[in-house]
């Protein structure tokens, strides 16, 4: 049923290509951001759920991003 509806749309074959490019662009951006971040910042984020107090000390770089 869906294939019959989609086949009637002109240029529908471009949508999977756009989706794939968008996915890889976002995935690459997040991967680059994670690899660029300081290891101590990531450890601080990883330990957040385990800390009892709600006062999280952030480094200078993360304070500037807010």
Contact map, one row per residue, 1 for C-alpha under 8 A:
111110000000000000000000000000000000000000000000000000000000000000
111111000000000000000000000000000000000000000000000000000000000000
111111100000000000000000000000000000000000000000000000000000000000
111111110000000000000000000000000000000000000000000000000000000000
111111111000000000000000000000000000000000000000000000000000000000
011111111001000000000000000000000000000000000000000000000000000000
001111111101000000000000000000000000000000000000000000000000000000
000111111100000000000000000000000000000000000000000000000000000000
000011111111000000000000000000000000000000000000000000000000000000
000000111111000000000000000000000000000000000000000000000000000000
000000001111110000000000000000000000000000000000000000000000000000
000001101111111000000000000000000000000000000000000000000000000000
000000000011111110000000000000000000000000000000000000000000000000
000000000011111111000000000000000000000000000000000000000000000000
000000000001111111100000000000000000000000000000000000000000000000
000000000000111111110000000000000000000000000000000000000000000000
000000000000111111111000000000000000000000000000000000000000000000
000000000000011111111100000000000000000000000000000000000000000000
000000000000001111111110000000000000000000000000000000000000000000
000000000000000111111111000000000000000000000000000000000000000000
000000000000000011111111100000000000000000000000000000000000000000
000000000000000001111111110000000000000000000000000000000000000000
000000000000000000111111111000000000000000000000000000000000000000
000000000000000000011111111100000000000000000000000000000000000000
000000000000000000001111111110000000000000000000000000000000000000
000000000000000000000111111111000000000000000000000000000000000000
000000000000000000000011111111100000000000000000000000000000000000
000000000000000000000001111111110000000000000000000000000000000000
000000000000000000000000111111111000000000000000000000000000000000
000000000000000000000000011111111100000000000000000000000000000000
000000000000000000000000001111111110000000000000000000000000000000
000000000000000000000000000111111111000000000000000000000000000000
000000000000000000000000000011111111100000000000000000000000000000
000000000000000000000000000001111111100000000000000000000000000000
000000000000000000000000000000111111100000000000000000000000000000
000000000000000000000000000000011111110000000000000000000000000000
000000000000000000000000000000001111111011000000000000000000000000
000000000000000000000000000000000001111111000000000000000000000000
000000000000000000000000000000000000111111100000000000000000000000
000000000000000000000000000000000000011111110000000000000000000000
000000000000000000000000000000000000111111111000000000000110000000
000000000000000000000000000000000000111111111100000000000000000000
000000000000000000000000000000000000001111111110000000000000000000
000000000000000000000000000000000000000111111111000000000100000000
000000000000000000000000000000000000000011111111000000000000000000
000000000000000000000000000000000000000001111111100000000000000000
000000000000000000000000000000000000000000111111111000000000000000
000000000000000000000000000000000000000000011111111000010000000000
000000000000000000000000000000000000000000000111111000000000000000
000000000000000000000000000000000000000000000011111100000000000000
000000000000000000000000000000000000000000000011111111000000000000
000000000000000000000000000000000000000000000000011111000000000000
000000000000000000000000000000000000000000000000001111110000000000
000000000000000000000000000000000000000000000000001111110000000000
000000000000000000000000000000000000000000000000000011111000000000
000000000000000000000000000000000000000000000001000011111100000000
000000000000000000000000000000000000000000000000000000111110000000
000000000000000000000000000000000000000010010000000000011111011000
000000000000000000000000000000000000000010000000000000001111111000
000000000000000000000000000000000000000000000000000000000111111100
000000000000000000000000000000000000000000000000000000000011111110
000000000000000000000000000000000000000000000000000000000111111111
000000000000000000000000000000000000000000000000000000000111111111
000000000000000000000000000000000000000000000000000000000001111111
000000000000000000000000000000000000000000000000000000000000111111
000000000000000000000000000000000000000000000000000000000000011111
